Amino acid sequence: MSASPDSPDSPDGTAEVPVLETRDLAVHYGGIKAVDGISMSLRPGLISGIIGPNGSGKSTLVAALTRLTHLTRGEIYSAGERYDHLPPGKIAGLGIARTFQTVRLLPELTVAENVMLGNDSVAEGGLRGLAGLRGRLGRRSRSANPVVEEALERTGLDAFRDALPGDLSYGTQRRVEIARAIAMRPRLLLLDEPTAGMNQAERGEISRLMMQLRDEGLAQLLIEHDVQMMLDTCDHIFAMAQGRLLTEGRPKDVVGDERVQEAYLGKNWRGHVGTR
Ligand SMILES: Nc1ncnc2c1ncn2[C@@H]1O[C@H](COP(=O)(O)OP(=O)(O)OP(=O)(O)O)[C@@H](O)[C@H]1O
């Protein structure tokens, strides 16, 4: 692998290696330029966000970062190491975990078992690992896996450990997905619309969880249509339109940017932008 030749400076002047970086990234589907020349850099330990109208390329960008779609051109680096040639199965090994737009839990497994699937030892065992999971975990017992226990605790799911996903609220199912991703011990967590279909209280819960994880050092990239949540949660926002970056910066600056308002928010958006 080749190393990224230059790195941005952190506020204290020392060189800081981005947790993730793209250079001139493009994904075209025939004539559709879903992503068209994105160069972006995610700083460690921050919550970064992507906003943009429907069809602006946000999900395609995440698919490119996790190597689930082809690249038309460009380069991707994880902690300075170029990885755009790797297949999707190798991305977790780089310390990049993700949640999806729709809940993807295994309905016949308990919360603890679903979370355990995120852990390396089980993932390496594949389906045989899954078959052995029940025996090792045991219903109504602790998993004896400190990573899983920690993930359940950090996401406030300990009380639900023996529940099946179908018995949980949508918001709690989302938290299980985040717990499973955390059990991978990632360096970077990608969250694609984690609060879709949630009420305000559940959104607040996810937002607080993300900030808690950020305070514990986990870098996150959030895609979300709820602009107020983005303002409240993110440290840095990228605004996309038609596959390109319109602007990036502090949330209130980006949301206050005329081009962003024109492309996405509309002139009637009246959220508050002055609190951060
Ligand atoms: N597999 C595909 N084949 C062809 N076109 C695609 C494919 N995936 C995405 N597109 C197109 O690429 C563009 C960007 O789509 P994408 O889903 O990335 O946007 P988005 O910003 O995530 O939208 P949303 O907010 O609605 O989820 C759209 O025009 C979409 O129709």
The ligand as an ORCA input file, in Angstrom:
! r2SCAN-3c Opt
* xyz 0 1
  N     -26.745      1.376     -8.788
  C     -27.094      2.511     -9.409
  N     -27.300      2.524    -10.750
  C     -27.649      3.665    -11.378
  N     -27.802      4.855    -10.765
  C     -27.618      4.889     -9.442
  C     -27.259      3.735     -8.684
  N     -27.135      4.090     -7.376
  C     -27.407      5.414     -7.318
  N     -27.703      5.889     -8.550
  C     -28.028      7.277     -8.889
  O     -26.969      8.068     -8.378
  C     -27.468      9.300     -7.872
  C     -27.058      9.459     -6.418
  O     -27.816      8.550     -5.623
  P     -27.584      8.354     -4.044
  O     -28.536      7.294     -3.587
  O     -26.147      8.157     -3.794
  O     -28.033      9.762     -3.492
  P     -28.357     10.172     -1.977
  O     -27.819     11.538     -1.799
  O     -27.881      9.124     -1.052
  O     -29.948     10.194     -1.993
  P     -30.973      9.946     -0.762
  O     -30.836     11.133      0.138
  O     -32.309      9.911     -1.458
  O     -30.612      8.643     -0.099
  C     -28.973      9.277     -8.102
  O     -29.241      9.929     -9.324
  C     -29.277      7.810     -8.185
  O     -30.445      7.578     -8.951
*
